[in-house]
């Protein structure tokens, strides 16, 4: 089997080469992202392997189908970059629903601690042999209220971590986790009560710009916002205004609304074209990492292992438990409802 592997990075190759070789899958690694302009690179392959910033829209799907490319293997959990509805009947789409919830949840807490205890500033300061503590005063997490939006696997791990710090945890989820012991509240209550808000939900039409001018106005003055999920959960312009107005005390961003052409690349020798991102990075109370939360050895191994197994399942059985199917209009829920046949 041949699969065109788009947006390939050096850290992707070892685990995919290992599991691919064992399974008889020949991954053709391309550094370029999948777009309508690069889709031709998939000609002759049985499928494509893509990541969060690859474009799998209707045009790309039609081109893949015309070339008899029958599978899109996402090596991530999110699929907002895939037109799943249009893919039905043309290409099978599989994803990795859980590779390491600990990796992402731990990164969220690492960013939060780094920000509120000014660790990044202290590190730079001591590199210059400046051991002054002026301007490095933080605050305790113990006793603070953290609002968690989204309580899937990652969100629940983050909840457990916060409880370990002695924080009060409240949460919002359209589908609350049964018997979790989590104190669920409405979104408005969460915005009003939280000292810290951490986003752990998928990007959908409903969750788009969950954090925007209207909702920022409902938050506490000095609130800290953490986002390790999807960039478009936050309206970046509104976030910048909230910071400038001193309404938002700090922001920890591992994702960004317009990250597709920026993150994962080295622009250190170039002028940043995105004025909003450039301004956010200059803010002393904003911490940005470039979609790094997933990047642990354990997660990379699990991503490769699951992706290869997804490909094998499709090839051998014509179906996969991790397939994203729009047959019933609910994308992920047909499997949990007990359907065992092929999506198409």
C-alpha positions in Angstrom: 0.0 0.0 0.0 1.2 3.5 -0.8 0.1 6.6 1.2 1.0 10.2 0.4 2.0 11.7 3.8 1.6 15.5 3.7 3.0 18.2 6.1 5.7 15.7 7.2 8.1 16.8 9.9 11.3 15.1 11.1 9.6 14.0 14.3 6.8 12.2 12.4 9.0 9.9 10.3 10.6 7.5 12.8 7.4 6.1 14.2 5.5 6.1 10.9 8.4 4.4 9.1 8.5 1.8 11.9 4.9 0.9 12.0 4.4 1.4 8.3 7.3 -1.0 7.4 5.8 -3.6 9.8 2.4 -3.3 8.1 3.6 -3.1 4.5 2.6 0.5 4.0 4.9 2.7 1.9 4.6 6.3 3.2 5.7 8.9 0.7 6.7 11.9 2.9 6.0 15.4 1.5 6.9 18.5 3.5 4.2 20.5 1.7 0.7 20.7 3.1 -2.2 19.1 1.2 -4.1 21.8 -0.7 -5.9 22.0 -4.1 -2.5 22.9 -5.6 -0.6 19.9 -4.1 -3.2 17.2 -4.3 -1.7 15.8 -7.5 1.1 14.5 -5.4 -1.3 11.8 -4.2 -1.8 10.3 -7.6 -1.0 6.6 -7.5 -1.5 6.3 -3.8 -4.3 4.4 -2.1 -4.8 7.2 0.5 -3.4 10.3 2.1 -2.2 10.9 5.6 -2.8 14.5 6.8 -2.6 16.7 9.9 -4.4 19.6 11.4 -3.5 22.3 8.9 -3.9 20.3 5.7 -6.9 21.3 3.5 -9.4 18.5 2.8 -12.2 20.6 1.3 -14.7 19.6 -1.3 -12.3 20.5 -4.2 -9.5 18.3 -2.7 -11.9 15.4 -2.0 -13.3 15.5 -5.5 -9.7 15.4 -6.9 -8.8 12.5 -4.6 -11.8 10.6 -5.7 -11.1 11.2 -9.4 -7.6 9.8 -8.9 -9.0 6.8 -7.2 -7.6 7.8 -3.8 -10.0 6.2 -1.4 -8.9 7.1 2.1 -7.9 10.1 4.2 -6.1 9.1 7.4 -6.0 12.0 9.9 -3.1 11.6 12.3 -4.9 13.8 14.8 -8.3 13.9 16.7 -9.8 17.0 15.3 -11.3 17.1 11.8 -12.6 20.6 11.3 -10.3 20.9 8.3 -12.1 18.0 6.5 -15.5 18.4 4.7 -16.8 15.2 6.2 -20.3 15.6 4.7 -18.8 16.0 1.2 -16.5 13.0 1.7 -19.3 10.6 2.3 -19.5 8.2 -0.6 -16.2 9.4 -2.1 -13.4 8.8 0.4 -13.2 7.2 3.8 -12.0 9.4 6.6 -10.4 8.0 9.7 -8.9 9.8 12.7 -7.0 9.2 16.0 -9.5 10.0 18.6 -7.2 9.6 21.6 -3.4 9.5 21.3 -2.4 10.9 24.7 -4.8 13.1 26.7 -2.0 13.4 29.2 0.3 15.2 26.7 -2.2 17.9 26.0 -3.6 18.4 29.5 -0.1 18.5 31.0 1.0 21.1 28.4 -2.0 23.2 29.3 -1.0 23.1 33.0 2.6 23.8 32.1 1.6 26.9 30.1 -0.6 28.1 32.9 2.2 27.7 35.6 4.8 29.2 33.3 2.5 32.2 32.7 1.3 33.0 36.2 4.7 32.3 37.9 6.6 34.2 35.2 8.9 31.3 34.7 9.7 32.2 31.1 10.7 35.7 32.1 12.8 34.5 35.0 14.6 32.0 32.6 15.5 34.8 30.2 16.5 37.2 33.1 18.9 34.7 34.8 20.6 33.9 31.4 21.8 37.5 31.6 22.8 37.0 35.3 20.0 39.2 36.4 18.7 37.7 39.6 16.2 40.5 40.5 12.7 39.4 41.5 11.0 42.6 40.5 8.0 42.1 38.3 7.9 38.3 38.8 5.1 38.2 41.4 2.6 35.5 40.5 -0.4 34.0 42.3 -1.4 30.7 43.9 -3.5 28.2 42.0 -4.7 26.7 45.2 -8.2 27.9 45.9 -8.8 29.5 42.5 -11.8 28.6 40.3 -10.9 27.0 37.0 -13.6 26.7 34.3 -13.1 23.8 31.9 -15.0 24.0 28.6 -15.2 20.5 27.2 -14.8 17.4 29.4 -13.7 14.7 27.0 -10.7 12.6 27.8 -8.3 15.6 27.7 -10.6 17.9 29.6 -11.1 15.3 32.4 -7.4 14.7 32.7 -7.0 18.5 33.1 -9.7 18.5 35.7 -7.8 15.9 37.7 -4.6 17.9 37.5 -6.4 21.0 38.7 -7.9 19.1 41.6 -4.4 18.0 42.5 -3.5 21.7 42.9 -6.4 22.3 45.2 -8.4 24.3 42.7 -12.2 24.5 42.6 -13.3 23.0 39.2 -16.4 23.9 37.3 -17.2 22.8 33.8 -19.4 23.2 30.8 -20.1 20.5 28.2 -23.1 20.0 26.0 -22.9 16.3 26.9 -21.8 16.1 30.6 -19.7 13.1 31.6 -21.8 10.7 33.7 -20.6 9.8 37.2 -17.6 12.1 36.8 -18.2 14.1 40.0 -17.6 17.3 37.9 -19.6 20.4 38.8 -21.3 21.3 35.6 -22.7 24.9 35.1 -24.0 27.0 32.3 -21.5 28.8 30.0 -22.6 32.1 31.5 -22.0 30.9 35.0 -18.6 29.5 34.0 -17.6 32.9 32.5 -18.7 34.8 35.5 -17.1 32.6 38.2 -13.8 31.4 36.7 -10.4 32.9 37.5 -9.0 30.6 34.8 -10.7 29.3 31.7 -9.3 26.3 29.8 -10.7 25.2 26.5 -10.8 21.5 25.7 -13.6 21.1 23.1 -13.6 20.4 19.4 -14.1 23.2 16.9 -17.7 23.0 15.4 -20.1 25.6 14.1 -21.5 25.8 17.6 -18.2 26.3 19.4 -16.7 28.7 16.8 -15.5 31.9 18.7 -16.7 30.6 22.1 -14.4 33.3 23.4 -15.4 36.6 21.7 -16.2 40.2 22.7 -19.6 39.3 24.0 -18.4 36.5 26.3 -15.2 38.3 27.4 -17.5 41.0 28.8 -19.0 38.3 31.1 -15.7 37.2 32.5 -13.9 38.3 35.6 -11.4 41.1 35.3 -7.9 39.5 35.2 -9.1 36.1 33.9 -6.5 33.8 32.5 -7.5 32.0 29.3 -5.8 28.8 28.2 -6.3 27.2 24.7 -4.7 23.9 23.7 -7.6 22.8 21.4 -8.4 24.7 18.2 -7.5 28.3 17.5 -10.9 29.4 16.2 -12.5 28.7 19.5 -11.2 32.2 20.3 -11.8 35.4 18.3 -8.2 36.6 18.1 -9.1 40.2 17.5 -11.5 40.2 20.5 -8.8 38.5 22.7 -6.3 41.2 21.7 -8.8 43.9 22.6 -9.5 42.2 25.9 -5.9 42.2 26.8 -5.4 45.8 25.8 -8.3 46.8 28.0 -6.9 44.9 30.9 -10.0 42.7 31.1 -7.9 39.6 30.3 -5.1 39.1 32.7 -3.1 36.5 30.7 -3.5 34.2 27.7 -1.8 30.9 27.1 -2.2 29.8 23.5 -0.9 26.6 21.9 -3.2 27.2 18.9 -4.2 30.3 16.9 -7.1 31.1 14.7 -5.0 31.8 11.6 -2.2 29.3 12.4 -2.3 27.3 9.2 0.3 29.3 7.3 2.5 30.0 10.3 2.7 27.2 12.9 5.2 24.4 12.4 7.4 26.6 10.2 10.5 28.8 10.9 9.9 32.4 10.2 12.7 33.7 12.5 14.4 35.5 9.5 11.2 37.0 8.2 8.7 39.8 9.0 5.5 38.5 10.5 2.7 39.2 8.1 -0.1 38.4 10.7 -0.4 41.7 12.6 -2.7 40.2 15.3 -0.4 37.3 16.1 2.6 39.6 16.0 0.9 41.9 18.5 -0.2 39.1 20.8 3.4 37.7 20.9 4.7 41.1 22.0 2.3 41.2 25.0 4.1 40.5 28.3 1.1 38.5 29.5 0.7 36.3 26.4 2.4 32.9 26.1 2.4 31.3 22.7 3.6 27.8 21.7 3.1 26.5 18.1 0.6 23.6 18.5 3.1 21.8 20.6 0.8 20.2 23.2 0.6 16.8 21.5 4.4 16.5 21.0 5.5 13.8 23.4 7.3 10.5 22.5 4.3 8.6 23.8 1.8 10.6 21.7 3.8 10.3 18.5 4.1 6.6 19.0 0.3 6.2 19.7 -0.6 8.4 16.7 1.5 6.3 14.3 0.3 3.0 15.7 -3.3 4.0 15.6 -3.1 5.6 12.1 -1.5 2.5 10.7 -4.1 0.3 12.3 -6.8 2.5 10.9 -5.4 2.1 7.4 -5.1 -1.7 7.8 -8.7 -2.0 9.0 -9.9 -0.1 6.0 -7.8 -2.2 3.6 -8.7 -5.6 5.1 -12.3 -5.1 6.3 -13.5 -2.0 4.4 -14.4 -0.5 7.7 -12.7 1.1 10.8 -14.0 1.9 14.2 -12.3 5.3 14.0 -14.0 6.3 10.8 -15.7 9.7 10.5 -18.9 9.0 8.6 -21.7 11.3 7.7 -24.1 8.6 6.8 -26.4 9.3 9.8 -25.5 13.0 9.9 -23.8 12.6 13.3 -20.2 12.0 12.1 -18.8 10.1 15.1 -21.9 8.7 16.9 -22.9 5.8 14.6 -20.2 3.5 16.0 -21.2 4.2 19.6 -24.8 3.5 18.6 -23.8 0.0 17.7 -23.6 0.1 13.9 -21.1 -2.4 12.6 -21.5 -2.3 8.8 -19.5 -0.3 6.3 -20.2 3.4 6.1 -20.5 3.1 2.3 
